[in-house]
Amino acid sequence: MGVAAGPIRVVVAKPGLDGHDRGAKVIARALRDAGMEVIYTGLHQTPEQIVDTALQEDADAIGLSILSGAHNTLFTAVIDLLRERDAEDILVFGGGIIPEADIPLLKEKGVAEIFKPGATTASIVDWVRTNARQPAEA
């Protein structure tokens, strides 16, 4: 696809039935305060809704937050939909309550990074800046 113009664009999403979004909102605000454009999708999003939003918004990355335990199913569904829609260049990262044993499987499926509880907003911002599709010089 090439290099996007303008600031890095990140969709922050809460897939599934998880009703707690404080962490997602903290991350969304930190990314925004770091100069990124952030689209927060809100609670109870399906993988299809998340990928549709990322494509419509020309996102460089998708940040998924999950506490419900359905991370293996929902994160994989997002990755699979991106592949089906020829959008594998959209970086997917996640965080929440994810057991250490599940992280290698998620990364094998295509999730670029998992941030565990206690990760600093600065480390997440730095990681996104380093790994997301870099904007072209204006």
N, C-alpha and C positions, 0 to 999 in steps of 0.2 A: 503493500500500500504506500510506502514512502513515509516521509517525516511530516508530522502534523504541524500546522502553523499555530502560533499563539500558545497560551499556557497549557500545561498538562491538564487533561480533562479526566476526572475520576467519577465513576458511578459508585456510590456507597449504598449497599443493599442489605436488607434483612430477609433472607429467604425462609419460607416455611411458616410454621405456626408460632415461632418464638415471638413473644410479646414484649421483650425487653430491649430497648434501643439506646440506652444512655451511652454505652461504649461506642456505638456506631456514630452517634451525634458528636461525641468528643473527637473521634477521628475525622469526621467530616469537617468540623470546625478547624482542627489543626491543619488539615490539608488546605483548606480555604485561606487560613491566615498565612500560610506559606506561599500564597500566590497561585494556587491551582484553582481551576474551576471544578466545583463539586456539585454533583446532582445526587441528592439523597432521595431514594425511592419510597421510603416509609416502610412500615411493617407489613408482614404477610405477603411478600412478593413470591410469585412462582419463578422458576428458572426462565421460563419463556418471557415473562414480563421484564426480568432483569436484562436479558440479552436484547430484547427489543429496545429497551431504553438505551442501552450502551450503543447500539447501532444507530438509533435515531439521533443521539447526542454526539456522535462521532467520538466516543470515549477512547482514551488511551489505556485505561485500566478500570477494572472492577474490583472493589473491595467488599468482600462478603463477611458479615458478622453473624455468628450463630452460637446459641447457648443450648439449643434443644436436643442435641445429640444426633441430629439428622445430617450432619456435615458430609459424611461419605456419599450419601445419595444426592443431596442438593448441590454440593460443589461439583460433583462429577457431572450432573445434569447440565449445569451452566457451561462447563468445559465442552461437553459433547455438542451442545447447541451452537457454541461458537465455531467449532469445527465444521458442523453441518452448514453453517452460513458463511463459510470461508472468512472467518474473522479471528483466526488464531493469533493475530498480532495484538489483540487486546489482552493485556496482562491481567491475570487473575491472582489476587492475594486474599488472605482471609485471616480471621481471628475469632477468638471466643473461647469457649470451653471445649477444647479438642484434645483428646488423650494423646500423649506422646507416641504411642504405638500406631496411631492412625496417620501421623504426619508423613512418613515415607510413602504410604499408599497414595495420599492426596497429591504429593509432589510427583509421583510416578504418573498419575492421571493427567497432570498438567498444571496444578496449582503452583504458582511460582514461589510463594512464601506463606508461612503461617506464623502469625504473631500470637504468642500465648499471653495470658493475663500477666500484667506487670510490665509489658513492653512499653517503652516510653513513646510519647507522640513524636518526639524528635527523631527517634530511630525509625519510626514508620515513615515520616516525611522524608528523611534522608534516603531510605530504601526506595520509595516511590520515585523520587527525583532521579536516582541512579539507574533504575530499572525500567521505568515507563518510557514509551516512545518519546524521544526528545523533540521538543518543538524546534521549528526552523527559526533561524535568526530573522527578525523583522527588517 
